[in-house]
Amino acid sequence: MKLRSIAIALAIIVADVSVGAQDVRVEIFEAATGKPIVGANVSLYDSAGTVPLGGSFSDQYGRTDLRAPRRGSFRVKADKVGYDSWMSVQLQLGERAVLVRAGMAPMRAPAPVVMRNETACQQLSGPGSAAGDLWAEIKKALTATALTEAQGLVPLDVELYERALDRNLAVVSERAEQRMRIARRPAVGISWDQVDTTRRGDATGSEVYRAPDPATIVSDQFVRSHCYAAIRGYGAETGLTGLEFRPARVAGLPELTGVLWLDPKDNALRALNFDYVNLPIPLRIARTNGRVEFLQLPNGRWIVPRWYIRMPRIGRLLASDVRSPSIARDTLLGYQEVGGAARPAGSARAASSLNAAANEPDEDFASDANKSVISGVVYDSSSGRPLGGVQVSTAGGKFRALTNSGGHYELTVAGPINDTLVFEHPRLRLFRVADRVQPISVASGARGQATVMVPSYATLRARLCGRNETGTEPQGMIAGYVRDASGKPLPRAHVWASWQILWVEQNGRLVSTNQQRNVETDTNSDGSYMMCGLSRGAQITAKVGIAGKSTLEEKLVVPASMVLEHDFQFGAR
């Protein structure tokens, strides 16, 4: 009992401590043994002990320094998973520095193992309930992780990836990236534009969905807007204890729901499994989910070693029944997934690290340590299929490979490579795909990845043409190639198109009109052309003229996608 009373709090004001005014030096130790506690999360609070003003972790000697923003009354709080939280009495900070020695006691009772699920989802009201006791321990880990990330306390080596998956979650295409010795885990996400290939006019394109960060989950605003229930682990989480959360009320915006999983053996937070609910209707065709894992390092700091978010990728399917050609419905094309793995900079790469299998060399590669291999996939979102026949080259064309029918390629290079990777295909040139040319750097004997994805029609229209005159949707477009009878491209051919407009929108109303619209351009050196401004469903007359040849004329209809791909060929029979 005597040791316990010592641990309750003792703030000693020392005039000669070698720290500045309004500074607090804190020493954290085990109350029973006097042993320093490494990695305790020590924070300065206001006088009421409710508003955090900054914090840090105790070092190998159990020490850390805090600085108050001004003179006045403050408190010091110390937390660590497996120990009871510790809060000081009010400290008067002024001209003299303050030394605080805090004795922490191991938790008298571990977080409860929930034997059956709570049926009610209730707002947190503090310790005393199963959910409240779980939250007290989970909050320690989330706060420590948020502090580590916010202050960049652990430099990281990070592997990021972006994958397109089919309906059975098989990888269709993948792009990977490594970042070394960075201060913070990158905030990657999925935009609506990436997963909804239709991009109806009510979408702004600014929505980005990400795996939630620890600072968000632990924030007062998030806690107040969600209800919680303690649950028993199931499936892969059997043996763990979960704190389930869901929105207290569903409004008009997307919300997070999920489960925070804690291991009752050591009260350590293991993972967060999450879903998005109340998404825009097209994205509700399949489940959006993800996972964030947590790891405490030997120095007490916390990192997120693995995370991902997966969302359905959708398109519009037109009815095959000729009697109802205008009927279309959303269809699931597959999934889009982004995520990564992180480890302390310079540490060994874990065998379970994400993308480990994708980066293991094959036997032929391993037999020649001087060779480098670049692999990847070219995927066409506008058609929903991989793009075969793409020539991939580097070193000025010295090393080349072709994508197969599945869009896959593998390019072997003699020695290291620090050059430009070029993807050559008429479709990539036609739609001016930016990733058609990209830098590549691969060490000798290593493997690298590079992937190209042709955007959806809606993205191409918005990116290449902009919005229409009423601002309701991106303009329609026509694009293709002009060739002679032998298939040779014809540069500087003049291409133009005209069509009638029967109705126009004025002040929110349709007004009858009879306008003729025209667009025109000249072909590029490779015979390609592109024209914007086409109207939805327009029946156009397209013409091509070139010196010495008769004008070529064809009747065309703008499809529902508002992207008309059409090649012209002179002399074709």
NORWOQUI-V78240 format. One record per pair of residues at least 6 apart in sequence whose C-alpha atoms are under 8 Angstrom apart, sorted by the first residue. I is the first residue (numbers start at 1). GAP is how many residues later the second one is. D is the distance in whole Angstrom. If there is no record, write none. Layout:
[[I/GAP/D] [I/GAP/D]]
This chain:
[[3/28/6] [3/29/6] [4/27/7] [4/28/8] [4/101/8] [6/25/7] [6/97/7] [7/24/6] [7/95/6] [7/96/4] [7/97/6] [7/98/7] [8/78/7] [8/79/8] [8/80/8] [8/94/8] [8/95/7] [9/77/8] [9/78/7] [9/79/5] [9/80/7] [9/92/8] [9/93/6] [9/94/7] [10/78/7] [10/79/8] [10/90/7] [10/91/6] [10/92/7] [11/77/7] [11/78/7] [11/80/7] [11/87/7] [11/88/7] [11/89/5] [11/90/7] [12/86/6] [12/87/5] [12/88/6] [12/89/8] [13/83/8] [13/84/7] [13/85/5] [13/86/6] [13/87/8] [14/82/7] [14/83/6] [14/84/6] [14/85/6] [15/81/6] [15/82/6] [15/83/8] [16/81/8] [17/80/6] [17/81/8] [17/82/8] [19/6/8] [19/78/6] [20/76/8] [20/77/6] [21/72/8] [21/73/6] [21/74/5] [21/75/5] [21/76/5] [22/45/6] [22/46/5] [22/47/8] [22/48/7] [22/49/6] [22/71/5] [22/72/5] [22/73/6] [22/74/7] [22/75/6] [22/76/8] [23/42/7] [23/43/6] [23/44/4] [23/45/6] [23/70/8] [23/74/5] [23/75/7] [24/41/6] [24/42/5] [24/43/6] [24/44/8] [24/73/6] [24/74/5] [24/75/6] [24/76/7] [25/38/7] [25/39/6] [25/40/5] [25/41/6] [25/72/8] [25/73/6] [25/74/5] [25/75/6] [26/37/6] [26/38/5] [26/39/6] [26/40/8] [26/73/6] [26/74/5] [26/75/6] [26/76/7] [27/9/8] [27/31/8] [27/34/8] [27/35/5] [27/36/4] [27/37/7] [27/72/8] [27/73/6] [27/74/5] [27/75/6] [28/8/6] [28/9/6] [28/10/8] [28/12/8] [28/30/7] [28/34/5] [28/35/6] [28/73/6] [28/74/5] [28/75/6] [28/76/7] [29/6/5] [29/7/4] [29/8/5] [29/33/6] [29/72/8] [29/73/6] [29/74/5] [29/75/6] [30/6/6] [30/7/6] [30/73/5] [30/74/5] [30/75/6] [30/76/8] [31/72/4] [31/73/5] [31/74/6] [32/73/7] [34/69/8] [36/24/7] [36/25/6] [36/26/5] [37/21/7] [37/23/7] [37/24/7] [37/25/5] [38/19/8] [38/20/5] [38/21/5] [38/22/5] [38/23/7] [38/24/5] [38/261/6] [38/262/6] [39/18/5] [39/19/5] [39/20/6] [39/21/8] [39/23/8] [39/41/7] [39/259/8] [39/260/5] [39/261/4] [39/262/6] [40/17/5] [40/18/5] [40/22/8] [40/38/6] [40/39/6] [40/40/5] [40/260/6] [41/14/7] [41/15/6] [41/16/5] [41/17/7] [41/37/6] [41/38/5] [41/39/6] [41/103/6] [42/13/5] [42/14/6] [42/15/6] [42/16/7] [42/22/8] [42/34/7] [42/35/6] [42/36/4] [42/37/7] [43/9/7] [43/10/7] [43/11/6] [43/12/4] [43/13/6] [43/23/8] [43/33/6] [43/34/5] [43/35/6] [44/8/6] [44/9/5] [44/10/6] [44/11/6] [44/22/7] [44/23/8] [44/24/7] [44/30/7] [44/31/6] [44/32/5] [44/33/6] [45/6/5] [45/7/4] [45/8/5] [45/9/8] [45/29/6] [45/30/5] [45/31/6] [45/32/7] [46/6/7] [46/7/7] [46/27/7] [46/28/5] [46/29/6] [47/26/5] [47/27/4] [47/28/6] [47/43/6] [47/44/8] [48/26/8] [48/27/8] [49/25/8] [49/26/6] [49/27/8] [49/28/8] [49/38/8] [53/15/8] [54/12/8] [55/11/7] [55/92/8] [56/8/7] [56/9/8] [56/10/8] [56/91/7] [57/7/7] [57/243/7] [57/244/7] [58/6/5] [59/240/7] [60/239/7] [68/25/8] [71/21/8] [71/22/5] [71/23/5] [72/19/8] [72/20/6] [72/21/5] [72/22/7] [73/17/6] [73/18/5] [73/19/5] [73/20/6] [74/16/5] [74/17/5] [74/18/7] [74/19/7] [75/12/7] [75/13/6] [75/14/6] [75/15/5] [75/16/6] [76/11/6] [76/12/5] [76/13/8] [77/8/7] [77/9/6] [77/10/4] [77/11/6] [78/7/6] [78/8/5] [78/9/7] [78/24/8] [79/6/5] [79/7/7] [79/61/6] [80/60/6] [80/61/8] [81/56/6] [81/59/6] [81/60/7] [81/186/7] [81/187/7] [82/24/6] [82/25/6] [82/28/8] [82/55/8] [82/184/7] [82/185/6] [82/186/8] [83/21/7] [83/22/6] [83/23/4] [83/24/5] [84/20/7] [84/21/6] [84/22/6] [84/23/5] [84/24/8] [85/19/7] [86/16/7] [86/18/7] [88/14/8] [110/154/7] [110/156/8] [110/157/7] [111/19/8] [111/22/6] [111/23/6] [111/26/7] [111/153/6] [111/156/6] [112/18/7] [112/21/7] [112/22/7] [112/152/7] [113/119/7] [113/127/8] [113/128/6] [113/151/6] [114/16/8] [114/116/7] [114/117/6] [114/118/5] [114/127/6] [115/116/8] [115/117/6] [116/115/7] [116/116/6] [117/112/8] [117/113/6] [117/114/4] [117/115/6] [118/111/6] [118/112/6] [118/113/6] [119/110/7] [120/109/7] [121/106/5] [121/107/5] [121/108/5] [121/124/8] [122/105/5] [122/106/5] [122/107/7] [123/100/8] [123/101/7] [123/103/7] [123/104/4] [123/105/6] [123/125/8] [124/7/7] [124/8/6] [124/99/8] [124/100/8] [124/103/7] [124/104/7] [125/7/7] [126/6/5] [126/7/7] [126/10/8] [127/6/5] [127/9/7] [130/99/8] [130/100/6] [131/97/7] [131/98/6] [131/99/5] [131/112/6] [134/96/8] [134/109/7] [134/128/8] [135/108/7] [137/130/7] [137/131/8] [137/132/8] [138/122/8] [138/124/7] [138/130/8] [138/131/6] [139/79/6] [141/127/7] [141/128/6] [141/161/7] [142/72/5] [142/73/7] [142/75/8] [142/76/6] [143/71/7] [143/72/7] [143/75/7] [144/157/7] [144/158/6] [145/69/7] [145/156/7] [145/157/5] [145/158/6] [145/159/8] [146/67/8] [146/68/5] [146/69/5] [148/6/7] [148/153/6] [148/154/6] [148/155/7] [149/34/8] [149/35/6] [149/36/7] [149/154/7] [150/34/7] [152/31/5] [152/32/6] [153/30/7] [154/29/7] [154/30/8] [154/147/8] [154/149/8] [154/190/6] [154/191/8] [155/26/5] [155/27/5] [155/28/5] [155/29/7] [155/189/6] [155/190/5] [156/24/7] [156/25/5] [156/26/5] [156/27/6] [156/28/7] [156/29/7] [156/186/6] [156/187/6] [156/188/5] [156/189/4] [157/21/7] [157/22/6] [157/23/4] [157/24/5] [157/25/7] [157/185/6] [157/186/6] [157/187/6] [157/188/5] [157/189/7] [158/20/6] [158/21/5] [158/22/6] [158/23/8] [158/24/8] [158/27/7] [158/182/7] [158/183/6] [158/184/4] [158/185/7] [159/17/7] [159/18/6] [159/19/5] [159/20/6] [159/181/5] [159/182/5] [159/183/6] [159/195/8] [160/16/6] [160/17/5] [160/18/6] [160/178/8] [160/179/6] [160/180/4] [160/181/7] [161/13/7] [161/14/6] [161/15/4] [161/16/6] [161/177/6] [161/178/6] [161/179/6] [161/194/8] [162/12/6] [162/13/5] [162/14/7] [162/174/8] [162/175/6] [162/176/4] [162/177/7] [163/8/7] [163/9/7] [163/10/6] [163/11/4] [163/12/6] [163/173/6] [163/174/5] [163/175/6] [164/7/6] [164/8/5] [164/9/5] [164/10/6] [164/170/7] [164/171/6] [164/172/5] [164/173/6] [165/6/5] [165/7/5] [165/8/7] [165/169/5] [165/170/5] [165/171/6] [165/172/7] [166/6/6] [166/167/7] [166/168/4] [166/169/6] [167/165/7] [167/166/6] [167/167/4] [167/168/7] [168/166/8] [169/165/7] [169/166/7] [172/205/7] [172/207/8] [172/214/8] [172/234/8] [173/203/7] [173/204/5] [173/205/7] [173/206/7] [173/278/7] [174/202/7] [174/203/7] [174/275/8] [174/276/8] [174/277/6] [175/201/7] [175/274/6] [175/275/6] [175/276/5] [176/273/6] [176/274/7] [177/272/8] [180/165/7] [181/164/5] [181/165/8] [185/157/8] [187/23/7] [188/22/6] [188/150/7] [188/151/7] [189/19/6] [189/20/5] [189/21/4] [189/22/7] [189/120/7] [189/149/6] [190/18/5] [190/19/5] [190/20/7] [190/119/8] [190/121/8] [190/146/8] [190/147/8] [190/148/7] [191/14/7] [191/15/7] [191/16/6] [191/17/4] [191/18/6] [192/13/6] [192/14/8] [192/15/6] [192/16/6] [192/17/8] [193/6/7] [193/12/6] [193/266/7] [194/119/7] [194/142/8] [195/116/7] [195/117/6] [195/118/4] [195/119/6] [195/140/8] [195/141/7] [196/86/8] [196/87/7] [196/117/6] [196/118/5] [196/119/6] [197/116/8] [197/117/6] [197/118/5] [197/119/8] [197/184/7] [197/185/8] [197/259/5] [197/260/7] [197/261/6] [197/262/8] [198/116/8] [198/117/6] [198/118/6] [198/258/8] [198/259/8] [198/260/6] [198/363/8] [199/259/6] [199/260/8] [200/273/8] [201/271/6] [201/272/5] [201/273/8] [210/99/7] [211/79/7] [211/80/7] [211/81/7] [211/96/7] [211/97/7] [211/98/6] [212/80/8] [216/6/7] [217/6/7] [225/22/6] [225/23/6] [225/24/8] [226/19/6] [226/20/5] [226/21/4] [226/22/5] [226/23/8] [227/18/6] [227/19/6] [227/20/6] [227/21/5] [228/15/7] [228/16/5] [228/17/4] [228/18/7] [229/14/6] [229/15/5] [229/16/7] [230/11/7] [230/12/6] [230/13/5] [230/14/6] [231/10/6] [231/11/5] [231/12/6] [231/13/7] [232/6/8] [232/7/8] [232/8/7] [232/9/5] [232/10/6] [233/6/6] [233/7/5] [233/8/5] [233/9/6] [233/28/8] [234/6/8] [237/24/8] [239/24/8] [240/21/6] [240/22/6] [240/23/5] [240/24/6] [241/20/6] [241/21/5] [241/22/6] [241/23/7] [242/17/6] [242/18/5] [242/19/5] [242/20/6] [243/16/5] [243/17/5] [243/18/7] [244/13/8] [244/14/6] [244/15/4] [244/16/6] [245/12/6] [245/13/6] [245/14/6] [246/10/7] [246/11/4] [246/12/7] [247/8/7] [247/9/7] [247/10/7] [250/28/7] [252/26/7] [253/25/6] [253/26/7] [254/22/6] [254/23/6] [254/24/5] [254/25/5] [254/26/8] [255/21/6] [255/22/5] [255/23/6] [255/24/8] [256/18/7] [256/19/6] [256/20/5] [256/21/6] [257/17/6] [257/18/5] [257/19/6] [257/20/7] [258/14/7] [258/15/5] [258/16/4] [258/17/6] [259/13/6] [259/14/5] [259/15/6] [260/9/8] [260/10/8] [260/11/6] [260/12/5] [260/13/7] [261/8/6] [261/9/6] [261/10/5] [261/11/6] [261/12/8] [262/6/6] [262/7/4] [262/8/6] [262/9/7] [263/6/6] [263/7/7] [269/25/6] [269/26/8] [270/23/6] [270/24/5] [270/25/7] [271/20/7] [271/21/6] [271/22/4] [271/23/6] [272/19/6] [272/20/5] [272/21/6] [273/16/8] [273/17/6] [273/18/5] [273/19/7] [274/15/6] [274/16/5] [274/17/6] [275/12/8] [275/13/6] [275/14/4] [275/15/6] [276/12/6] [276/13/7] [282/32/8] [282/48/7] [283/28/8] [283/29/7] [283/30/8] [283/31/7] [285/27/7] [285/29/8] [285/45/8] [285/46/8] [285/47/7] [286/25/8] [286/26/6] [286/46/8] [287/24/7] [287/25/7] [288/21/8] [288/22/6] [288/23/5] [288/24/7] [289/20/6] [289/21/5] [289/22/7] [290/17/7] [290/18/5] [290/19/4] [290/20/6] [291/16/5] [291/17/6] [291/18/7] [292/12/7] [292/14/6] [292/15/4] [292/16/7] [293/11/6] [293/12/6] [293/13/5] [293/14/6] [294/8/7] [294/9/6] [294/10/5] [294/11/6] [294/12/8] [295/7/6] [295/8/6] [295/9/6] [295/10/7] [296/6/4] [296/7/7] [297/6/8] [304/37/8] [304/38/7] [305/36/5] [305/37/5] [305/38/6] [306/33/8] [306/34/6] [306/35/4] [306/36/6] [306/47/8] [306/48/7] [307/32/5] [307/33/6] [307/34/7] [308/29/7] [308/30/6] [308/31/4] [308/32/6] [309/28/6] [309/29/6] [309/30/6] [310/25/7] [310/26/6] [310/27/4] [310/28/7] [311/24/5] [311/25/5] [311/26/6] [312/20/7] [312/21/8] [312/22/6] [312/23/4] [312/24/6] [313/19/6] [313/20/6] [313/21/5] [313/22/5] [313/23/6] [314/16/6] [314/17/6] [314/18/5] [314/19/5] [314/20/7] [315/15/6] [315/16/5] [315/17/7] [315/18/7] [316/12/6] [316/13/5] [316/14/5] [316/15/6] [317/11/5] [317/12/5] [317/13/6] [317/14/6] [318/7/7] [318/8/7] [318/9/6] [318/10/4] [318/11/7] [319/6/6] [319/7/7] [319/8/5] [319/9/6] [319/10/8] [333/51/7] [340/14/7] [341/12/6] [341/13/6] [343/6/7] [359/88/6] [359/89/8] [361/85/8] [361/86/7] [365/6/7] [365/7/8] [365/8/8] [365/80/8] [366/79/8] [368/77/7] [369/75/7] [369/76/5] [370/44/7] [370/45/5] [370/46/7] [370/74/5] [370/75/5] [371/41/7] [371/42/6] [371/43/5] [371/44/5] [371/45/7] [371/73/6] [371/74/5] [371/75/8] [372/40/6] [372/41/5] [372/42/6] [372/43/6] [372/44/6] [372/45/7] [372/70/7] [372/71/7] [372/72/5] [372/73/5] [372/74/5] [372/75/6] [372/76/8] [373/37/7] [373/38/6] [373/39/5] [373/40/6] [373/72/8] [373/73/7] [373/74/5] [373/75/6] [374/36/6] [374/37/5] [374/38/6] [374/39/8] [374/68/8] [374/73/6] [374/74/5] [374/75/5] [374/76/7] [375/33/7] [375/34/6] [375/35/4] [375/36/6] [375/72/8] [375/73/6] [375/74/5] [375/75/6] [376/32/6] [376/33/6] [376/34/7] [376/73/5] [376/74/5] [376/75/5] [377/9/8] [377/26/7] [377/29/8] [377/30/5] [377/31/4] [377/32/6] [377/73/7] [377/74/5] [377/75/7] [378/8/6] [378/9/6] [378/10/8] [378/12/8] [378/25/7] [378/29/5] [378/30/7] [378/73/6] [378/74/5] [378/75/6] [378/76/8] [379/6/6] [379/7/4] [379/8/5] [379/28/6] [379/73/6] [379/74/5] [379/75/6] [380/6/6] [380/7/6] [380/73/6] [380/74/5] [380/75/7] [380/76/8] [381/72/7] [381/73/6] [381/74/5] [381/75/5] [381/76/8] [382/72/7] [382/73/6] [382/74/4] [382/75/5] [383/73/8] [386/19/7] [386/20/5] [386/21/5] [387/16/7] [387/17/8] [387/18/7] [387/19/7] [387/20/5] [388/14/8] [388/15/5] [388/16/5] [388/17/5] [388/18/6] [388/19/5] [388/20/8] [389/13/6] [389/14/5] [389/15/6] [389/16/7] [389/18/8] [389/36/7] [390/12/5] [390/13/5] [390/17/8] [390/33/6] [390/34/6] [390/35/5] [391/9/7] [391/10/6] [391/11/5] [391/12/7] [391/31/8] [391/32/6] [391/33/5] [391/34/7] [392/8/6] [392/9/5] [392/10/6] [392/11/8] [392/17/8] [392/19/8] [392/29/7] [392/30/6] [392/31/5] [392/32/6] [393/6/5] [393/7/4] [393/8/6] [393/18/8] [393/28/6] [393/29/5] [393/30/7] [394/6/7] [394/25/7] [394/26/6] [394/27/5] [394/28/6] [395/24/7] [395/25/7] [395/26/8] [399/12/7] [399/13/7] [399/14/6] [400/11/6] [401/8/7] [401/9/7] [401/10/6] [402/7/6] [403/6/5] [403/7/8] [415/28/8] [415/29/5] [415/30/7] [416/25/8] [416/26/6] [416/27/5] [416/28/4] [416/29/7] [417/23/7] [417/24/5] [417/25/5] [417/26/7] [417/27/7] [418/21/8] [418/22/6] [418/23/4] [418/24/6] [419/20/6] [419/21/6] [419/22/7] [420/17/7] [420/18/6] [420/19/4] [420/20/6] [421/16/6] [421/17/5] [421/18/6] [421/19/6] [422/14/6] [422/15/5] [422/16/7] [423/13/5] [423/14/6] [424/12/7] [428/8/7] [428/26/7] [429/7/8] [430/49/7] [430/50/7] [430/98/6] [430/99/8] [430/100/8] [431/23/8] [431/29/7] [433/21/6] [433/22/8] [435/17/6] [435/18/8] [436/16/7] [440/10/8] [441/7/8] [442/6/6] [457/104/7] [457/105/8] [457/106/7] [458/16/7] [458/103/8] [461/13/6] [461/14/6] [461/15/6] [461/16/7] [461/102/8] [462/12/5] [462/13/7] [465/9/7] [465/10/6] [465/11/8] [465/12/7] [465/67/6] [465/68/7] [466/8/5] [466/9/6] [467/6/5] [467/7/4] [467/8/5] [468/6/6] [468/7/5] [468/65/7] [470/35/7] [475/57/6] [475/58/5] [475/59/6] [475/60/7] [475/87/8] [476/56/6] [476/57/6] [476/58/4] [476/59/6] [476/60/7] [476/82/8] [476/86/5] [476/87/6] [477/53/7] [477/54/6] [477/55/4] [477/56/6] [477/57/6] [477/85/6] [477/86/5] [477/87/6] [478/52/6] [478/53/5] [478/54/7] [478/56/8] [478/85/6] [478/86/5] [478/87/6] [478/88/7] [479/49/7] [479/50/6] [479/51/4] [479/52/6] [479/84/8] [479/85/6] [479/86/5] [479/87/6] [479/88/8] [480/48/6] [480/49/6] [480/50/7] [480/85/6] [480/86/5] [480/87/5] [480/88/8] [481/8/7] [481/42/8] [481/46/5] [481/47/4] [481/48/6] [481/85/7] [481/86/5] [481/87/6] [482/7/6] [482/8/6] [482/9/8] [482/11/8] [482/41/7] [482/45/5] [482/46/6] [482/47/8] [482/85/6] [482/86/5] [482/87/6] [482/88/8] [483/6/4] [483/7/5] [483/44/7] [483/84/8] [483/85/6] [483/86/5] [483/87/6] [484/6/7] [484/85/5] [484/86/5] [484/87/7] [484/88/8] [485/84/6] [485/85/5] [485/86/5] [485/87/5] [487/82/7] [489/36/8] [489/37/6] [489/38/5] [489/39/8] [490/33/7] [490/35/8] [490/36/7] [490/37/5] [491/31/8] [491/32/5] [491/33/5] [491/34/5] [491/35/6] [491/36/5] [491/37/8] [492/30/5] [492/31/5] [492/32/6] [492/33/7] [492/35/8] [492/54/8] [493/29/5] [493/30/5] [493/34/8] [493/51/7] [493/52/6] [493/53/5] [494/26/7] [494/27/6] [494/28/5] [494/29/7] [494/50/6] [494/51/5] [494/52/6] [495/25/6] [495/26/5] [495/27/6] [495/28/7] [495/34/8] [495/47/7] [495/48/6] [495/49/5] [495/50/7] [496/22/7] [496/23/6] [496/24/4] [496/25/6] [496/46/6] [496/47/5] [496/48/7] [497/21/6] [497/22/5] [497/23/6] [497/43/6] [497/44/5] [497/45/4] [497/46/6] [498/18/7] [498/19/5] [498/20/4] [498/21/7] [498/42/6] [498/43/5] [498/44/7] [499/17/6] [499/18/5] [499/19/7] [499/39/7] [499/40/6] [499/41/5] [499/42/6] [500/14/7] [500/15/6] [500/16/5] [500/17/6] [500/38/8] [500/39/8] [500/40/8] [501/12/7] [501/13/6] [501/14/5] [501/15/6] [501/16/7] [501/37/8] [502/10/6] [502/11/5] [502/12/5] [502/13/7] [503/7/6] [503/8/6] [503/9/5] [503/10/5] [503/11/7] [504/6/6] [504/7/5] [504/8/7] [504/9/7] [505/6/6] [519/12/7] [519/13/7] [519/14/7] [520/11/7] [521/8/7] [521/9/7] [521/10/7] [522/7/7] [523/6/5] [534/24/8] [534/28/8] [535/23/7] [535/27/8] [536/22/6] [536/23/7] [536/24/7] [536/26/6] [537/20/6] [537/21/5] [537/22/6] [537/23/7] [537/25/8] [538/19/6] [538/20/5] [539/16/7] [539/17/6] [539/18/4] [539/19/6] [540/15/6] [540/16/5] [540/17/6] [540/18/8] [541/12/7] [541/13/6] [541/14/5] [541/15/6] [542/11/6] [542/12/5] [542/13/6] [542/14/7] [543/8/7] [543/9/5] [543/10/4] [543/11/6] [544/7/6] [544/8/5] [544/9/7] [544/24/8] [545/6/5] [545/7/6] [552/18/7] [557/7/8] [558/6/6]]
